[in-house]
Amino acid sequence: MLDNLHRHLLETLKDILEEKMSLPSAVVEPSETMPLVSLSTTLAADQRGRHREVNHAFFPFSEEDLEHTLLLQFYFQLPFSLYEARLSDLAFLLQVINNQIPLGCYSLNTQEKWVQFRYVTPLPHYAPLNSDMIGEVMLLLIAFQDMFPPVIESVNAGETSLQQALEAIHTIGFN
């Protein structure tokens, strides 16, 4: 039952993102790597011309667990691999960034060797998606992906020191 609801809401979200924001999106069927129906939305390329996308999925709680609430995740994987030598600096930098942004958080996936960003929003179980709210949240999340990943990647690559990065994020963040 919830699978059908999740699919319907993701299709509605697809329509909102395509019509309101001109963001190409596609519903993705469950697979071995992602056992839930999800939505993949293509964003503009990053500053280096690399592909970016956000993936959306509902957490699979049963109606007995959450009777009135659905949890919709927005998930971004940054388009570069982690360098082990920089993990300590990156962990500290992400903590500082996370303390500045009002929604979501960056984290290190050391097993897969990438940086990810996640935001989970609660939605009313039996209400339609609010296209204006979705649009505003997406604009904010996309802004975070434009502002912070260049600094994160620069520290990861050793091009910028942690101190320089901390100074830079204080000028671009939500102080």
N, C-alpha and C positions, 0 to 999 in steps of 0.2 A: 504494500500500500504506500509506504513512504517513498519507495523507489519511483513510483509513478508521480508522486507529488514533487519530489526533487527534480525529476526530469522536466516536468511541466514548468517549474520555477526557473530552472536553468535555461529552458527555451525562451521564457519570458525575459530573463536577464539578457540573453543573446539579442533579442529584439530591441531592448532598451539600449544596449551598448552600440548596436549597429545603427539604429535610427537616431538616437539622441547624440551620440558621440562619434559616429562614423568609424567605429572600431570593429574590424572584421573579427567574427567569433564563430566557433564551431563546437557543437556538442560532441563530446568524446565518449565512446562506449567504454564500459569497464574492461580492464585487461589485467594481466599478471602484475604489472608494475603499479597500476592504479585500479584497485578493485571497485571503485565507485564511478557512477556516471559523473562526468565533469564538463566544464566549459573552458575552452582555451580561447583567449582573446589576444590578438596581435596588437602590439603597441608600435609606435614609431621607433625606428632604429636608435640605438644609443649614440653618444657623441663620436664613437669610433666606427659607426655604421653597422653594428652587430644587431642581430635579431633579438627582440625582447617580446615577452609575452607574460600575461598573468593567467593563472589557472584558478578556477572557482569550483568548489565542491561543498556539498552539505555534509556535516558530520553525521554519521549513521546512528544516531540515538533512536531508540524506539519511542513510541508515543507514551509508553508507561514511564520511561525515564524522564522525558521532557514533553509534557502534555501540551504546553502553550507556546513553546519556543523552538525555533529552528536555528541552527548555527551555520552561517555561510562563511567559508574561508576564501580569502583572496591570497594567492601564493605566487611570489615572484622568485625566480632563481637568477642571480646575477650572472652575466655572461663571461665569467673568468674562473680559473681554477685557483685554489688556495696554495700558497707556499708555506710549508710547515715552519720555516724559520721565522715567519711573521705572525704566527697564531696568537702569541701573547699580546702583541701590540694591537692586532685586529680585535681581539676579544675586548680589550679595554676601550678601543675606539667605538665599537658597536654599543657598548654599555653607555657611553657618553651620548651617542646619537639617540639611542632609545629613550634616554632621559629627557631629550629635547622634543621628540615628536609626540603629537597627541594621540595617534592611532597606530597600532601595529608595532612590530619589532623586527629588527635584523638579528640573525643568529648565524653561527658557524655550523655547517654540516661537515664535520671533520672526516666522517666515514666516506662521503661522496666527494669531499674536497671542493665545496662551494659555499658561497654566502647566500642566504635566503632571507626573504622578507615575508612575514605572515601577518595578516589581519583577519580576525574572526569577529563577525558582527551578529548579534542576536536579531532575529526577525520574528514577528508574530506568526504563529503556526497557520492560522486560517485567514490571514489578510493578504491582499495582493501586494506585490513589490511596489514600492514608491519610486517611480522613475526619477524624480527630482533628487531624492536622497541618494539613490544609487549613483547618479551623475556627479553629485558633489563629492561623495566619498571617493569615487574613481579619480576625479581630478586631483584630489589631495594625495591619494596613493601614488598616482603617476608623478606628481610633483616631487614626492620623496625619492622616486626612482631616477629623476633627473638631477636632483640636488646632491644626494649622498654617495651613490656608487662610484662616481669619478674619484672622490677622495678616498673611499675604501679601497678601490683598486690601486690607487697610487701608493698607499701604504703597503698593500699586499706585494706590489712589485718592487718595493724598496726605493721608489722614486721620491717619496716624501717621508720625512720622519714623523713619528707619532706626534711630537710637539707641534710641528707645522700643520698637521692634519687637525689637531685640536683647535688651533687658532683659526683655521679655515672654516671649520663647521660652526664656530661661534658667530661667524659673519653671515652664514647662509641658513642657519637653523631658526627655530622658533623660540628665541630667547625671551 
